[in-house]
Amino acid sequence: MARRKTLRIATFNVNGIGTRLPHLLSWLQREAPDVVALQELKAVDAAFPVDALERAGYGALWLGEARWNGVAILARDAMPIESRRRLPGEQADTQSRYLEAAVHGVVVAALYLPNGNPQPGPKFDYKLRWMQRLIRHARTLVDLPHPALLLGDFNVIPDDEDVYDPASWRRDALMQPEVRDAFQRLLAQGWTDALRTVHGDQRIYTFWDYFRQHAERDRGLRIDHLLLNPVLAKGLQDAGVDRWVRLQEKASDHAPAWVTVTR
């Protein structure tokens, strides 16, 4: 019988990989995740710090963009094997928001879902179209006979328990009824929300804005998600958020969220 392997898989919106590289490297050294999805690189492909990450022990795939967006997949002591670059369904969409690869025996679908503000308007319409495309493509992954997960910054607050003050965010694109409904339809395919499954009704956040010491006061949002297909969900061990990263000086406004699984 093959020996089961334990993996720690994480997602981290770095909010500018050039600026936050010391934070990223410090976290990688301390927590040693096996797989990492990064969002908001805010860097062209040529500016991606591949050498620094290789010295830290990580192989990388990335899809950059000059001012905004940008996604990457890192693998400890391995090289991710790319299977898809960009989400299918809208050929004219050139924003760098989706990257998919096989890593340590798991299909990793790393995404940075559009914010959608201001709403209503073109940006919100784009968000809803992107979510519909994601739902269609996710159907091809959820029933795979091997482990798969969707992870990243979804820019979705699924429930009122996922925000410190629901009333103050009621008009935001992140918690509009159409957005929440799309997220629930995604979950209904058979995906397991790892953070919610592990922590139940407990409030747990992944993002804290830069206003009024919201990070220090733990007034945050849960918008970074790790969704496991049924094969991978069978091996779910633990999930959490490395909030200490957010509390560092000049940190990203997100903290890494992670899941521990056996496969």
KANOR-V510115 format. One record per run of one state. SS is the DSSP state (h for helix, s for strand, l for the rest). FROM is the first residue (numbers start at 0). LEN is the number of residues. If there is no record, write none. Layout:
# KANOR-V510115
<<SS	FROM	LEN> <SS	FROM	LEN>>
This chain:
# KANOR-V510115
<<l	0	5> <s	5	8> <l	13	3> <h	16	15> <l	31	3> <s	34	5> <l	39	5> <h	44	3> <l	47	2> <h	49	6> <l	55	2> <s	57	6> <l	63	7> <s	70	6> <l	76	4> <s	80	5> <l	85	12> <s	97	6> <l	103	2> <s	105	7> <l	112	9> <h	121	21> <l	142	5> <s	147	6> <l	153	6> <h	159	3> <s	162	1> <l	163	2> <h	165	4> <l	169	3> <h	172	3> <l	175	1> <h	176	11> <l	187	4> <s	191	2> <h	193	6> <l	199	7> <s	206	1> <l	207	13> <s	220	1> <l	221	2> <s	223	5> <l	228	1> <h	229	4> <l	233	2> <s	235	6> <l	241	1> <h	242	4> <l	246	7> <s	253	1> <l	254	2> <s	256	6> <l	262	1>>
